[in-house]
């Protein structure tokens, strides 16, 4: 089986770098990128497959409408539990998705030489490092394009910061009906994300469907990671396979 570009870079780094601490850091970040990608994909798939009917329960005599449940037929839809699961999956997706990029940034700091490593590293930090110390790098060019103002990253970034402090979906956002013919619940409209989670009150002019948006964003992140590794390998070869890649 042919090695992936990421595996080739890993093999080169481990064969050429003698600093054990740098090796440990690089290998931790390298494996963590894969873990975070897997976690983001898991939450995205679970979100896409979430069925409101998973949250049906049989009512007891103590069930009341004030509990957040609505009676229909012989079952009760626990809207609170449904919302909690929605927010759990959205939190997991956005946190892990941004972690993919920030962990990749840590890996880039191990791969490219610079005058000092900041205490807080994000993908935007790595972009600046490459601009300052590796202005002709293919990876820097790629990050400039992918992280530019008005692109997908600009739209995505506020959601991670929002989910750190608050939930995106409220109980009132869930509108549903009971289908008596099929004896099942249906959403009256898909669950949507706000246009900008930092702006109050939330607006929904973009009609951003949560599951579709997360799937599209995951595709952008997967593509970015793959393209970054391609660009890194080009930069390594352009510098005579020296690692870490020397600064200009």
Secondary structure by P-SEA (a helix, b strand, c coil): ccccaaaaaaaaaaaccccaaaaaaaaaaaaaaaaaaaaaaaaaaaaaaccccccbbbbccccccccccccccccccaaaaaaaaaaaaaaaaaaaaaaaaaaaaaaaaaacccccccccccaaaaaaaaaacccccaaaaaaaaaacccccccccaaaaaaaacccccccccbbbbbcccccccccccccccccccccccccccccccaaaaaaaaaaaaaaaaaaaaaaaaaaaaaaccccccccc
